[in-house]
Amino acid sequence: MNHIDELLTTTRSARKTLDVTAPVDLDVIAECLRIGVQAPNGTNQQSWKWLLIDDPDIRGQLGELYRKAYLAMTGGNYVGDLFGDSDVGRVMTSTEWLVEHLAEVPAIVIPCFEPYLPRQDGDEQFHDATLYGSIFPAVWNFQLALRTRGYGSCITTLHLNRAQQVGELLGIPPTFVQGCLLPVAKLRVAATTAASRRPLSEVTARNTWNGPSL
């Protein structure tokens, strides 16, 4: 496996492995963002703005909105332990760790994107694919660049259940969509092996939905 393949197959969503006690270098994060925005985007409009939040007070307010958004989804309870030591349980307890510790993460990045195409009736799939297809390639570039420098992050969208309040807190114009939220910190430990994934025979088809798998 070459170094690029290793990077692509071992970059993980980092939550519990984030070192929230270690200071971050904003110049390093800026360098990773410069790499991120090299990604392809719709019609090369670059209709984005990347917010980096490192102010402790603002992080605290974001963390509280994030916590409220999560508890509103779960009926006010933490539910990770209900799933035991299963894949779902591990993901849920990791998610809940971030719910409790988001305010402590030294840097939070929120990529925002302004849709530039006029809307038409029935264009929901086209509109959404164009919108998020114009931001997530850059998000992934950013995450890969972070990984090569000993930093980690994860894509999370819980805060979007409080998108209006987050927008007001950060002064985001209403014409911009918040793509996701990325907690950024140095990694305490990084994955070194590829993730467990379903085989291609279960998730691919050739020519038609029911065609032969690859």
BELNORWO-V109989 format. One record per residue. N is the residue number from 1. SS is DSSP state (helix for helix, strand for strand, loop for the rest). Layout:
n=N ss=SS
n=N ss=SS
//
This chain:
n=1 ss=loop
n=2 ss=loop
n=3 ss=helix
n=4 ss=helix
n=5 ss=helix
n=6 ss=helix
n=7 ss=helix
n=8 ss=helix
n=9 ss=helix
n=10 ss=helix
n=11 ss=loop
n=12 ss=loop
n=13 ss=loop
n=14 ss=loop
n=15 ss=loop
n=16 ss=loop
n=17 ss=loop
n=18 ss=strand
n=19 ss=strand
n=20 ss=loop
n=21 ss=loop
n=22 ss=loop
n=23 ss=loop
n=24 ss=loop
n=25 ss=loop
n=26 ss=helix
n=27 ss=helix
n=28 ss=helix
n=29 ss=helix
n=30 ss=helix
n=31 ss=helix
n=32 ss=helix
n=33 ss=helix
n=34 ss=helix
n=35 ss=helix
n=36 ss=helix
n=37 ss=loop
n=38 ss=loop
n=39 ss=loop
n=40 ss=loop
n=41 ss=loop
n=42 ss=helix
n=43 ss=helix
n=44 ss=helix
n=45 ss=loop
n=46 ss=loop
n=47 ss=loop
n=48 ss=strand
n=49 ss=strand
n=50 ss=strand
n=51 ss=strand
n=52 ss=strand
n=53 ss=strand
n=54 ss=loop
n=55 ss=loop
n=56 ss=helix
n=57 ss=helix
n=58 ss=helix
n=59 ss=helix
n=60 ss=helix
n=61 ss=helix
n=62 ss=helix
n=63 ss=helix
n=64 ss=helix
n=65 ss=helix
n=66 ss=helix
n=67 ss=helix
n=68 ss=helix
n=69 ss=helix
n=70 ss=helix
n=71 ss=helix
n=72 ss=helix
n=73 ss=helix
n=74 ss=loop
n=75 ss=loop
n=76 ss=loop
n=77 ss=loop
n=78 ss=loop
n=79 ss=loop
n=80 ss=helix
n=81 ss=helix
n=82 ss=helix
n=83 ss=helix
n=84 ss=loop
n=85 ss=loop
n=86 ss=loop
n=87 ss=helix
n=88 ss=helix
n=89 ss=helix
n=90 ss=helix
n=91 ss=helix
n=92 ss=helix
n=93 ss=helix
n=94 ss=helix
n=95 ss=helix
n=96 ss=helix
n=97 ss=helix
n=98 ss=helix
n=99 ss=helix
n=100 ss=helix
n=101 ss=helix
n=102 ss=helix
n=103 ss=helix
n=104 ss=helix
n=105 ss=loop
n=106 ss=loop
n=107 ss=strand
n=108 ss=strand
n=109 ss=strand
n=110 ss=strand
n=111 ss=strand
n=112 ss=strand
n=113 ss=strand
n=114 ss=strand
n=115 ss=loop
n=116 ss=loop
n=117 ss=loop
n=118 ss=loop
n=119 ss=loop
n=120 ss=loop
n=121 ss=loop
n=122 ss=loop
n=123 ss=loop
n=124 ss=helix
n=125 ss=helix
n=126 ss=helix
n=127 ss=helix
n=128 ss=helix
n=129 ss=helix
n=130 ss=helix
n=131 ss=helix
n=132 ss=helix
n=133 ss=helix
n=134 ss=loop
n=135 ss=loop
n=136 ss=helix
n=137 ss=helix
n=138 ss=helix
n=139 ss=helix
n=140 ss=helix
n=141 ss=helix
n=142 ss=helix
n=143 ss=helix
n=144 ss=helix
n=145 ss=helix
n=146 ss=helix
n=147 ss=helix
n=148 ss=helix
n=149 ss=loop
n=150 ss=loop
n=151 ss=strand
n=152 ss=strand
n=153 ss=loop
n=154 ss=loop
n=155 ss=strand
n=156 ss=strand
n=157 ss=loop
n=158 ss=helix
n=159 ss=helix
n=160 ss=helix
n=161 ss=helix
n=162 ss=helix
n=163 ss=helix
n=164 ss=helix
n=165 ss=helix
n=166 ss=helix
n=167 ss=helix
n=168 ss=helix
n=169 ss=helix
n=170 ss=helix
n=171 ss=loop
n=172 ss=loop
n=173 ss=loop
n=174 ss=loop
n=175 ss=loop
n=176 ss=strand
n=177 ss=strand
n=178 ss=strand
n=179 ss=loop
n=180 ss=loop
n=181 ss=strand
n=182 ss=strand
n=183 ss=strand
n=184 ss=strand
n=185 ss=strand
n=186 ss=strand
n=187 ss=strand
n=188 ss=loop
n=189 ss=loop
n=190 ss=loop
n=191 ss=loop
n=192 ss=loop
n=193 ss=loop
n=194 ss=loop
n=195 ss=loop
n=196 ss=loop
n=197 ss=loop
n=198 ss=loop
n=199 ss=loop
n=200 ss=helix
n=201 ss=helix
n=202 ss=helix
n=203 ss=helix
n=204 ss=loop
n=205 ss=loop
n=206 ss=loop
n=207 ss=loop
n=208 ss=loop
n=209 ss=loop
n=210 ss=loop
n=211 ss=loop
n=212 ss=loop
n=213 ss=loop
n=214 ss=loop
//
